[in-house]
Amino acid sequence: MHLPTIDQARLYLEEAEMRNPGPWVAHSLHVAEAAEIIAEKSSTLDRNKAYILGLLHDIGRREGITGMRHVFDGYRYLTGAGYPDAARICLTHSFPVKDIRSGSSQWDCNENEMLEIQEYLESITYNDYDRLLQLCDSIALPTGYCLLEKRLVEVLMRYQNYNEFTLPKWAAYFEIKQYFEKSLGCTIYDLLPGVIENTFD
């Protein structure tokens, strides 16, 4: 897996924050921490790689306030920087269901860009890093970790984009959670700090 170093990834995130400050940066840091914690408990995942992918999964937000376009902008940016594995996560983290119509917010890419994303998703087989970042993205608020249910409802209420893919996508998140918990031998909530406080604040 070809990735930037942790220091390089942090610099990318710091630069992106200067270009477009917002709660997405704190969210990215929490996603990175969760990915590292879960990977460290896993026998098949590398904690440093997981942390780097977490830092960079939303790096497309460096381009400004956008909807689903951030996944494409991140993919294009990291591909251009020579990091295709990190670029991949920019796309896959938002799609536990491999259909771009399942995106959480509104699409602001053009038709050709959307087609490129869909064809890319269909061309790959998700690995455990894809699944891990999908999971960590779905339990991390800017303020910390929470129950999966809270995060899913929070995103839906924020973007108000309920459609025929919403429930299948939610089901996919729960399947991913169960997948990791089975391999880890514990609930992910036992590993992450502040879940109760952030869920019931």
C-alpha positions in Angstrom: 0.0 0.0 0.0 1.5 3.3 -1.1 0.7 6.1 1.3 2.2 9.3 2.5 3.9 9.2 5.9 1.9 10.2 9.0 3.8 13.6 9.1 2.9 14.2 5.4 -0.7 13.3 6.0 -0.9 15.7 8.9 0.6 18.5 6.7 -2.0 17.7 4.0 -4.8 18.0 6.6 -3.3 21.2 8.1 -3.1 22.8 4.7 -6.6 21.7 3.9 -7.9 23.3 7.1 -6.3 26.6 6.2 -8.1 26.5 2.8 -11.4 25.4 4.3 -11.7 25.5 8.1 -14.6 23.6 9.6 -15.8 20.8 11.9 -14.8 18.3 9.2 -11.2 18.5 10.4 -12.0 17.5 14.0 -14.1 14.7 12.5 -11.2 13.5 10.4 -8.9 13.4 13.4 -11.5 11.3 15.3 -11.9 9.0 12.4 -8.1 8.5 12.2 -7.9 7.8 15.9 -10.7 5.2 15.8 -9.2 3.5 12.7 -5.8 3.3 14.5 -7.4 1.9 17.7 -9.4 -0.7 15.9 -6.5 -1.7 13.6 -4.2 -2.1 16.6 -6.6 -4.7 18.0 -6.9 -6.4 14.6 -4.5 -9.2 13.5 -4.6 -8.1 9.8 -4.6 -4.3 9.8 -1.7 -1.9 10.2 -2.4 0.8 12.7 -0.3 3.5 11.0 -1.9 2.9 7.6 -5.3 3.0 9.1 -4.5 6.3 10.9 -3.2 7.9 7.7 -6.3 6.8 5.8 -8.5 8.3 8.5 -6.7 11.6 8.3 -7.1 11.8 4.6 -10.6 10.3 3.9 -12.3 13.7 3.7 -9.3 15.7 2.3 -11.4 16.7 -0.7 -13.0 19.2 1.6 -9.9 21.3 1.0 -11.6 22.6 -2.1 -14.4 24.4 -0.1 -17.9 23.8 1.0 -19.4 21.1 -1.2 -21.7 18.1 -1.1 -20.7 14.7 -2.5 -18.2 16.5 -4.7 -15.7 16.2 -1.8 -15.2 12.5 -2.5 -14.2 13.2 -6.1 -12.0 16.1 -5.2 -10.1 14.1 -2.6 -9.7 11.2 -5.0 -8.4 13.5 -7.7 -6.1 15.3 -5.3 -4.4 12.3 -3.8 -4.2 10.5 -7.2 -2.3 13.5 -8.5 -0.1 13.4 -5.5 0.8 9.8 -6.3 -1.1 8.1 -3.5 -3.8 5.9 -5.2 -4.5 3.8 -2.1 -5.3 6.9 -0.1 -7.3 8.3 -3.0 -9.3 5.2 -3.1 -10.5 5.7 0.5 -11.8 9.2 -0.5 -14.3 7.4 -2.7 -15.0 4.2 -0.8 -15.6 5.6 2.7 -18.9 7.1 1.6 -20.3 4.0 -0.2 -20.9 0.9 1.9 -23.4 0.3 -0.9 -21.7 0.6 -4.2 -24.2 2.9 -5.8 -23.6 6.7 -6.0 -27.3 7.3 -5.5 -26.7 6.2 -1.9 -24.6 9.3 -1.2 -25.6 11.1 2.0 -25.7 14.6 0.6 -26.5 16.2 -2.7 -24.4 15.5 -5.8 -22.6 18.5 -7.2 -20.3 16.7 -9.7 -21.0 16.7 -13.4 -22.3 13.7 -15.2 -19.0 12.5 -16.4 -17.4 12.7 -12.9 -20.3 10.8 -11.4 -19.9 8.1 -14.0 -16.2 7.9 -13.3 -17.0 7.4 -9.6 -19.6 4.7 -10.2 -17.3 2.8 -12.7 -14.5 2.9 -10.2 -16.6 1.5 -7.3 -17.9 -1.3 -9.5 -14.3 -2.2 -10.6 -12.9 -2.8 -7.1 -13.5 -5.3 -4.4 -13.7 -3.7 -0.9 -10.9 -4.7 1.4 -10.7 -4.3 5.2 -9.3 -0.8 5.0 -12.3 0.3 2.9 -14.6 -1.3 5.5 -12.7 0.1 8.4 -12.9 3.7 7.2 -16.6 3.3 6.3 -17.2 2.1 9.9 -15.1 4.8 11.6 -16.6 7.6 9.4 -20.0 6.4 10.6 -19.3 6.6 14.4 -17.2 9.8 14.6 -18.7 13.2 15.2 -16.5 16.4 15.4 -16.9 16.1 19.1 -15.9 12.5 19.4 -17.4 9.0 19.1 -21.1 8.0 19.4 -23.4 5.1 18.8 -23.8 4.3 15.1 -27.5 5.0 15.3 -26.9 8.6 16.4 -24.4 9.4 13.7 -26.7 8.0 11.0 -29.7 10.0 12.1 -27.5 13.1 12.5 -26.3 12.9 8.9 -29.8 12.3 7.6 -31.2 15.2 9.5 -28.4 17.5 8.4 -28.6 16.7 4.7 -32.3 15.6 4.5 -31.5 13.2 1.7 -33.7 10.2 2.5 -34.2 7.9 -0.5 -34.6 4.3 -1.4 -30.9 3.6 -0.6 -31.0 5.0 2.9 -32.1 1.9 4.7 -29.9 -0.5 2.7 -26.9 1.7 3.4 -27.7 1.8 7.2 -28.0 -2.0 7.1 -24.6 -2.2 5.4 -23.0 -0.1 8.2 -24.4 -2.4 10.8 -23.0 -5.4 8.9 -19.6 -3.8 8.8 -19.8 -3.1 12.5 -20.7 -6.8 13.2 -17.9 -8.0 10.9 -15.2 -6.2 12.9 -16.7 -7.0 16.2 -16.7 -10.7 15.4 -13.1 -10.6 14.4 -12.1 -8.4 17.4 -14.1 -10.4 19.9 -15.6 -7.3 21.5 -17.9 -4.4 20.7 -16.1 -1.4 19.1 -17.6 0.8 21.7 -15.4 -0.9 24.4 -12.4 0.3 22.5 -13.3 4.0 21.9 -13.3 6.7 24.5 -16.3 9.0 25.2 -19.0 7.0 23.4 -21.6 7.4 26.2 -20.9 11.1 26.7 -21.1 12.0 23.0 -24.2 9.9 22.4 -26.2 11.2 25.3 -25.0 14.8 25.6 
